[in-house]
Amino acid sequence: QVLLVELGGGLVQSGGSLRLTCVASGSIFKTNPMGWYRQAPGGEREMIASITTGGRTKYVDSVKGRFSISRNNANNEMYLQMNDLKPEDTAVYFCNVDQEWRAPVSWGRGTQVTVAT
């Protein structure tokens, strides 16, 4: 069974930074591309960044140049450094396998990010 835990959310002013951490149990982390997702109030969950096991990254346009995804395969951890945060980044953030590679596994609780104006 895979357990995903997202950490590091909070309230930040516009222009500020946060670093999210995803801790994964089980073997799925080491063998799969992973992604960060977010779900804004009233919206659908969308993948915003992904990273292969070898470290190749991809971002949606709305976060490109501001967010940086990375992973530590030895520790089964993945990170999302978020800079120059904007109110529209307010959402619950989740980690999971890259949905373009395979179907997501059970979702964690996510971590709330709120960006104040």
Protein Blocks (a to p, Z undefined) as FASTA:
>chain_A
ZZdddehiacddehiacddddddedjklmmpccddddddehiacddfbdcdfkopacddf
klgokaccdddfknopacdddehiafklgccddddddfklmccddddebjaddddZZ
